[in-house]
Amino acid sequence: MFDRILITGGGGMLATALKASLVTRGFSFVAADRAALDITSEQSINEIFERVKPTLVFNCAAHTKVDLCEQQLDLAAQINGHAVGTLATLCKTHGSRLVHYSTDFVFDGHGIVEAGQVRPYRIDDPVGPLSAYGRSKLLGEQQLQHVNPPGWIILRTAWLYGRGGPCFPATMVKVARDGKPLRVVSDQTGSPTHTVDLAEASLDLLTAGASGLFHATNSGQVTWFDFTRTLFPTAKWTSSTSTRAQDEH
């Protein structure tokens, strides 16, 4: 189906799961980590396209540190926004498909109320990011759709966790092992999503010939507080709230 696959952000958590899924399905690929590809450099992106000549690109490169994005506005916009436009342009030139990963942070987080209840976001709900991270990821979506490379896919996801990189469960376990108290908010609700499941969903969409904008998370919902309690079921807990943003993609 795809004989030349390129993965950007190839050393990260999502790429780790994606590589394993591709191997299982018998696909070969080139995974470019930061040392092999500077996603902020148009020249670097051009060079790897000339070398790999990809027919399919998975863009796993992202600046995902939400709080740090507030201090690094230009870098966040470059990695999460303008670099996506560059990738999309080259994919269009080379006739390559592009799978790009975005986030629920493109919304304002207040949810959509129907019949007195908050429902999950749909792809046609109005966006309205409140953070630099969310704005930069929305910029990437907009640039990709403006360029419109063939058969593009955007997958908005949330609360990623898995092997191969920093994630919320791993952070909580490390804090606990270090003997520090765990302080986790209970007023933020989401759908924790395993990277393996997101990788498999990505490949399933491609196999089915799908294209366009999708929301892809694991089913169900939980607060950060209750998510943490599942990691330490015998611990004693006190509920707390906060407005601080957290995200893993």
C-alpha positions, 0 to 999 in steps of 0.5 A: 500500500505504502512503500516509502513511509517517513515518520517525523518526531521518530524518537517520541512516544507516539512514534514508538507505538507507530513504529511497532504497529508498522512492523507488525503489519509488515511495513518498512519505514524511516523514522527521523528523530531530532538528530536526523530532522530539524522540523523547524528547518525548511532545508532539513525537511526538504533534504529528508524528502529528497532522500526518502521520497516518501509516499506517506508521512506521519507527523509525530513531531510536536512541542507538547509541553503546554506550560512551556509553550506560553514562554516559547511562543515562536518555537511552538508556532514554528514546530506545531504550526508552520512546520506542518505547512511546510510538510503539507506543501512538500507532500503535495509536491511529491504526491505523498499522503500526510497524517498529522496529529492534533489535540483537543486543546484547539477547543476552549475546554468548556465543553458543549452542553446538550440536554443539560449534559456536556457531550464529547466534542465533534469535528464540526464544533467551533474551535477556540483555543485558550493556550499558546499550545492550542493556538499553535496546534490549530495553526498547524491544522489550518496550514495543512488544510489550506495547502490540501495535500492528497488524502490528508488525515488530521487526528485530534487526540488527548491525554496520550500515554505509553512507552517511549516518552514522558507521559502522565502515568510515568510522571506520577509513578516517578514522583511516588517513587521519589517519595514526594506527595502527589497533587492531582486536580479533580476538575479536569475530565478527559479520555486517556488514550494509549499510543498503541491504540492511536497508532492502530487507529491511524493505520486502520483509517489509512487501510480503509482509504479514509481522509479528512479530520477525525477525533481519535481517543480511547472510550470513556472519560475520567478526571486526572485525579481518578486516573491517578487513583487507578495507578495507586489503588491502595493509597489514601486520597484527598480531592483537589481542584485547579485550572492548570492545563495539562495535556500529552499531545 
